[in-house]
């Protein structure tokens, strides 16, 4: 037997823990009272005279370990209680009884003081003692159950895509669920057995095991406080201090989590049994499983029994029943591990135990199984189990057989066994040591562009630049971060999405939210009054990512600033937008268009107070994502609008249709819009714009939509938004409008401006989806020729490739003796031509030029090869 450790109570600054209590409860530790505590008690209680007789009532239903835990907590509570009537003699009596390790405890007719009696009669000690065991054991169960589930995944060849769960960082995923999924990936990393069978009890592992982890943490936090709190005698005299109720509340949630985990583990264990290849082995273990493993039905009845005791406020018995339930769940998880082991080690078990003879086919199948590759974690855990079983087998020389092996296995998996605690520590080391080997990840809302995606991106950027430059725009670049004061107050409610940078001493900076405000700052700072510019750069938003929505993404902006003919820049910007989307070939789209002054007129007509114009527009802007009923509720309940006003707004925002037709309707005699000067001006502006778009043959892409209410505060005139109408739902793909006052906010001159911003990331998503739908694989490189040296002469490769590069030919080289290696590389990279040089070609002073697409080749002189290659590439 291992040497007992010593637990010291009452020391200065000492902390009492559930693991300490569990060690004493399992008779694995002696109890010692700190001498300083004894000296203090002896000095303060020298005049205390015990005048009362008392018998410590130990509930008969408590197990021996629970009783020991109860007495240890009681001993500590006596030490923590501030009273001059707590005597050292009583503490010695309890501690010596614990150290003598009897099978039963009796404390009858004790002579006690009044204060001692108050502490001894308080039922919380028994409840806390049992709860401490639950705390310690359930924490061990979280690791134990993960190991069993991981081995079951391999035993049943389960699909483990449920373990791909990642923390989105937006608060919508459980931290513990993500933790379970992460640990399972570590255990199963590299396994060749998983990934085939859809099994519900495996898919539930992150949620079920994650919920248990959450409840275990709550119990642990509660116990850490309660175990180190002394009894307040005044509160005890007044009645319950609420400890029993608060502790029982967290234990009830733990009991529910235990039940769910046990039921899930039971299903995996049954599934493992079905996966045992040897019929005889399956029958033998199945018979033992049926006799000894608790059932899922027994878990239900155990939980219901515990639940009834809570209603009866029998809290100590309730904690005991939860502990019994934990014991049943532990046995089920142990059997899950046994059955998984039987599947993975079936051949070895057949060979070891003569009582189980598989047929030749089963033996062959099992031998094949031995060759499969387990996960990096499970492949380390399985030998630990086998070593432990071997030790048990050697210790029981007299006995052998499958039943003895299973018995030894279950004995090893007993939480009271010191070897098992060592096993769990090694499991923890395995998981943690693999932490450093986990693949790194990028922040949510960002993405990497691999070679295929970069091909699409470069193509898109090329088209965009051509369109911008076709209209006479010049390129501009600005810093990725700006002074915070430059950005704040320009985006309305969206200002909360700006990324602020840490103060580096002197300047408060933020990452740019868009490219328009930096452009306005540039214009004002340099005193410019006219500029047609484009900019393609990354912007940043502290948003919740979704499909096609990122926190770091490219914007492609086109802006025209300066005085001009009425609506001329507005027309050109909308025209540029149609050209962009047509030439990028993103599919069907529409450009929703409205006017900011028309919106303000609508607000006034409907009776919206002027100070609420912008906030109500922000609500209306959500109509593409929410129903009007939801928007109405927001406007009335959150923003203080009257119901009548909200109903009037509804009649207007439903107006949507062909630009010229709807414009004609809104300009009819008697229209409320004509009575407002601002909205009347807006209708006149739109008439000019729509006629220009009509003559330019792009008005069919535009929809006049009164519900469009771009939320940015700086728009003053026309506003528009392009939306994709195809299957890839990515929301808005471009937007913009007129902003006549923005540049003036940074300087003394007001410079009118209008622009559009294309959200290229969403365009990428559409283009990528289109290529997938058409089974197209973009060629990631532009290499025209592969120089293939059949040997190991790098200098020859350098010479030939150098000549091609000097001639402006896009070329790569490969030096390898294996001919097939060169053809495989060319095929994979989709390189159309090869220059092949082997020993024969070197001797003859020639090279072999092969056209892979046409499957023909020609021999050309070495001294002419660069010129001839170039001529064939550019005939």
MARRO-350078 format. One record per residue (C-alpha): x, y, z; residue in one letter. Coordinates in steps of 0.05 Angstrom, whole numbers, plus 5000, padded with zeros to 4 digits. Example, Ala and Ser with C-alpha at 12.3 -4.5 7.8 and 13.67 -1.06 7.14 Angstrom:
524649105156a 527349795143s 
This chain:
500050005000x 502550704983x 505151135040x 499751595068x 500452345060x 498652835115x 493353365112x 494453955159x 488454365182x 488355045216x 494955315190x 495756045176x 493556205105x 491855465091x 486355305042x 481554715049x 479954364983x 475553814955x 481653414934x 484153435006x 477453185032x 477152634980x 484052385000x 482052335073x 475252035053x 478851485015x 483551355074x 489451585032x 491452145080x 492352265155x 489652875190x 493953345230x 491853985266x 496854555260x 500354695327x 498955435321x 491555295318x 491954835378x 495755355418x 490555875400x 484755425420x 488155215485x 489355935505x 482356185487x 478355605514x 481955495579x 475855735618x 470655385574x 466954845612x 462954315573x 456154285606x 452153925554x 451753205530x 451353075456x 451652495406x 454152675336x 448652425290x 451752085229x 446351935177x 445851185168x 445351245092x 452251555085x 457751105059x 464251035098x 467851535052x 462052025057x 462251965133x 469652105135x 468652705090x 463152955135x 467452895198x 473353245165x 469053835143x 466053855213x 473153865243x 475154445197x 468754835212x 470354785286x 477255055272x 474455635230x 469055835279x 470856455319x 469156255391x 472856205456x 468655585473x 471455125419x 476154645454x 482354285428x 480053635462x 473953565416x 478353685355x 483353155378x 477752655388x 475152745316x 482052755283x 484552135321x 478251765302x 479451925229x 486751705233x 484951045267x 481050875204x 475250485235x 469650175194x 464450555234x 464551185275x 460951305341x 461051955380x 456151845437x 454852245500x 460252755486x 461353315536x 460753965495x 459954705503x 454055105476x 457955385418x 460654695401x 453554425402x 451354955352x 456754745303x 455754005313x 448254055301x 448954445236x 447353975178x 451654355128x 457953955147x 454953305122x 452353635058x 459053975045x 462953335058x 458952945006x 459153544958x 466753574964x 467152844941x 462553014883x 466853614865x 473253204863x 470252594829x 466252974776x 472553364757x 476252704746x 470252444706x 470953004656x 477752754634x 475952014641x 469752084598x 473652454543x 478551874539x 472951364536x 469351754482x 475651844440x 477151094441x 469750954425x 470351404364x 475950964338x 472650314359x 466250494321x 469750864264x 465451464279x 464852104239x 468152644283x 466453274244x 462753514307x 469653624338x 471254164286x 467754664331x 471555314338x 470655914382x 467356454339x 469156974391x 462157284386x 459456954449x 455056484409x 459155864425x 460355534492x 467455584516x 467054894547x 464054584485x 469754874444x 474654614497x 471853904493x 472053914417x 479254164419x 481453614468x 478053084425x 481853334364x 488353274402x 486852564424x 484552344354x 489452754312x 492152314256x 487451724269x 485851314207x 479850974241x 475151564250x 470951944200x 466051434170x 460051254213x 454851774233x 453451634307x 448952094347x 452151944414x 458852164384x 456152804352x 453353004421x 460052954456x 461953704453x 455253924482x 454253364533x 461453354558x 461854114553x 455654194596x 458753734649x 465054154649x 460854784660x 457054474719x 463454184750x 466554874749x 460455174783x 460654634837x 468054754847x 467255504855x 461655394905x 465654894945x 471955324947x 467855864982x 463655435028x 469354985052x 473555565074x 468055955108x 467155895183x 460355825216x 457256475241x 454156275307x 449156845306x 446456615239x 446155895262x 442156105323x 437356495277x 436355895231x 439055665164x 444156125131x 442155885061x 448355445050x 444354805041x 439755124989x 445255454949x 449654834948x 443754384929x 442054844871x 448854744837x 448753994853x 441953924819x 444854194754x 450853734762x 446153144771x 442553314705x 449153374669x 451452704698x 445152354675x 445952614604x 453252414601x 451751724629x 446151594578x 450551814521x 456351384545x 451750784552x 449650854479x 456950884457x 458650264499x 452949874466x 455350104398x 462449874416x 459749184433x 456749124364x 463549294334x 467348724367x 469448284308x 469947614345x 463047334359x 465446944420x 468947554450x 462747974436x 458347464470x 462747384531x 463748134543x 456548274525x 454147794579x 458448124632x 456248814608x 448948624614x 449948364686x 454548904714x 453649554676x 448250034701x 443050194649x 440650854623x 433950704656x 437350644724x 440451334713x 433451624702x 430651314765x 436851534805x 436052254780x 428652264795x 429952004866x 434952564877x 430153074849x 424652854897x 429352954956x 430653674935x 423153814937x 422953495006x 428853935027x 432653315050x 439153615025x 444253135055x 440652515028x 439952884962x 447452994958x 448452254975x 443752044918x 447552494869x 453952154892x 450651474879x 448651734810x 455851944797x 458151254817x 453350944766x 455651414711x 462851254728x 461550514719x 458150634652x 464051044627x 468750494652x 464749984613x 465050434552x 472650424558x 472649664567x 468349554505x 472550034463x 478849684486x 475749014467x 474549274396x 481449574387x 485148994419x 480648424397x 486148004365x 490548034427x 484847864473x 483047254430x 490247024433x 490947124508x 484746784533x 483646074509x 476446084531x 474846564474x 476346254407x 474746664345x 474046354277x 479446424224x 475947004189x 475247404253x 482447274269x 484547534200x 480248144208x 483048294277x 490148224251x 488648734198x 485849204251x 492449194288x 495649544228x 491150154231x 493750814258x 490651084321x 490451824340x 496752144368x 493452194436x 489751524439x 495951164413x 499551394476x 493751244523x 492450534499x 499450284521x 498350594590x 492050184598x 495549554573x 501249654622x 496449744680x 492649104660x 499248724655x 501048944726x 494348714752x 495048054716x 501947934745x 499448094814x 493947574807x 498246974786x 493146464808x 487546734764x 486946834689x 481446884637x 477247414605x 472747524665x 478847654709x 481748124657x 475248524654x 474948534730x 482148784734x 480449304681x 474549564721x 478649554785x 484049974751x 478650464729x 476150554800x 477151274821x 479351044891x 485350674861x 491851084866x 494150804799x 488051094765x 489551794791x 496551714762x 493451494696x 489052124693x 495152564706x 498652234647x 492552344603x 492553074622x 499953114604x 498552794536x 493053294520x 497153894544x 503553664510x 499753644445x 497354364455x 503754614422x 502554164363x 495654414348x 495054774282x 494955524289x 488755894267x 487056594242x 482457074278x 475057024263x 472557444206x 479157394168x 481556924114x 487756684078x 488056704003x 491256073975x 493956043904x 487155873873x 483656443910x 489356923893x 488256763819x 480956973825x 482857593866x 488157833817x 483257743759x 477958143796x 482758703815x 485158743743x 478058823717x 476359343770x 482559763756x 481059743681x 474060003693x 476360553741x 481960783694x 477260763634x 473561333669x 479861733682x 480761583756x 487761603787x 490161143842x 490861363915x 493361023978x 492461244051x 494860974118x 491360354146x 490160724211x 487861434223x 487361894283x 481261684322x 478462394319x 478562344242x 473861744242x 469261874301x 462462194287x 462362004214x 458761334216x 452761434262x 450860804301x 456260414264x 461760804300x 461660244352x 464759794298x 471160194293x 477459834317x 481260254367x 488760154374x 492360154441x 495160834460x 502560824443x 503761484478x 501262124447x 496361944392x 489761574396x 489061184331x 483860714300x 483960244240x 480360554181x 473060354176x 472360524103x 476260894048x 471561484040x 473161864105x 480761794094x 479662054023x 475862664050x 481462774101x 486562744044x 482663254003x 481963744060x 489063654086x 491963804017x 487164364000x 484464003938x 477864203908x 477363703851x 479662983842x 477262343810x 480661773846x 480261033860x 483160633918x 483459883930x 485459724001x 483559354065x 478759634117x 476959374186x 470459294224x 469259014294x 463258624270x 460457924279x 462657524219x 457757164174x 457856854105x 461057374059x 461957854118x 468857954147x 472458384198x 478258514150x 476558594078x 478258974014x 474159553989x 474759823919x 472760563919x 471361033862x 469961763879x 468962413842x 470063053882x 469163773860x 464064233826x 460563943765x 454263953721x 448163763761x 447863003774x 453562863724x 458262533775x 452362143805x 450661863737x 457861673723x 458761323790x 452460903780x 454760753709x 461560533736x 458060073785x 454059733730x 460359643688x 464059333747x 458658823763x 457458653690x 464858543674x 466158163738x 460457713714x 457557593783x 450657413756x 443957763766x 444058373810x 440059003822x 442059703846x 437159983897x 437160743894x 434061293937x 435462013958x 437262254027x 433062884020x 427162453999x 428062044063x 428162674105x 421862924070x 418562254083x 420462314157x 417363004160x 411062794124x 410062204171x 411062634233x 417862404256x 421262924301x 427363224266x 432062994321x 429962274307x 430862294231x 437561944231x 435961414283x 429461234248x 433161184182x 437960694215x 431960264233x 428960294163x 435760094134x 434859404167x 428659234125x 432658794079x 434258344139x 428058414183x 420558464174x 417059134182x 413658864245x 420458784277x 422659474253x 416059774277x 417159484346x 424159774349x 421760464327x 416060484376x 418760124437x 426160304434x 426260964397x 419861284424x 416061364359x 408461354362x 404760764332x 401061224283x 407561514257x 410560814248x 404360604208x 404961214162x 412361034150x 410260334129x 405960604072x 411860964042x 417560464052x 413459944013x 414160373950x 419060023903x 419459953828x 421960203760x 425660863770x 421861283718x 415060983734x 415561073809x 418461763800x 412561953758x 407861703813x 411362103867x 411162733825x 403762703811x 399563313830x 397763303903x 403762873924x 405963033995x 413163023971x 412063633927x 409864033988x 416763954020x 422364363988x 427763854003x 423963253976x 421763653915x 429063813899x 430763073908x 425362863858x 428163363807x 435263093818x 432762383809x 429162573744x 435662823714x 439462213739x 434361703714x 434062013645x 441661993639x 441861263661x 436261103612x 440161413554x 446461033577x 442460383574x 443660173645x 437260383680x 434559673675x 439359483731x 436660023778x 430659973826x 427760593858x 426760373931x 424160833985x 426260344040x 433660434024x 436360864081x 443860784083x 445860864156x 452061294148x 451261994173x 455162354119x 450562224059x 446962844033x 443962643966x 443162023922x 444561363957x 444960673926x 446459953942x 447859353896x 445058683916x 446458003885x 440157633863x 443256943855x 443856333900x 449956563940x 446756983994x 452157484011x 448058114023x 450158793995x 456058763946x 456859513934x 454160163961x 455260903959x 452261593951x 453362343951x 456862664010x 457463413999x 459263614071x 464363084091x 470663414062x 468564074093x 468563744162x 476163714157x 477564394128x 474765084111x 472264914041x 466064514025x 467664043967x 461763653938x 463262913925x 459962263905x 462761553905x 461560813907x 464960253946x 465259543921x 465659003975x 470458553937x 470457993989x 463257853974x 464657873900x 470257363912x 465256913948x 460556943888x 466156823838x 468856233878x 461955923883x 460856013808x 467355643794x 465355083841x 458555023807x 461954983739x 467354503764x 472655003743x 479555003775x 483355643764x 490555573743x 494555883800x 500856043760x 502756323692x 508755873680x 509455723606x 515355243605x 518254733653x 525754613644x 526553873662x 533653633677x 533752873681x 539552813729x 542653233784x 546053793745x 543454433776x 548354863736x 545254623671x 538354783697x 540755483719x 543655603650x 537555393610x 532355713656x 536556353658x 536456403582x 528856333582x 528056853637x 532557333599x 528157233538x 521957423579x 519256713582x 515556503645x 519255873665x 520755403723x 525954853729x 526254173762x 532453733772x 530753003784x 532952333756x 525952053752x 522552233687x 515452133714x 516852633769x 517553183717x 511153003681x 507252963746x 509753653766x 507953953699x 501053633700x 499553863771x 501854583756x 498354553688x 504654783652x 503554723576x 510754623552x 516854233576x 524154283556x 527053593571x 534553483576x 537552803592x 544252463579x 542652343505x 540553063493x 546953313526x 551252863482x 547653093419x 547553833438x 539953883433x 533853953477x 527153623471x 521254113469x 514653783487x 507654083479x 503653743534x 496953993509x 497953753438x 502053133460x 507553243409x 514853403415x 520553663373x 528153653380x 531554323373x 538954543375x 541454743444x 544055423420x 537355613389x 532655343442x 530756003477x 529056353412x 525055753386x 521255673451x 519356403450x 517156373377x 512655773391x 509556113452x 508156743412x 507056513340x 
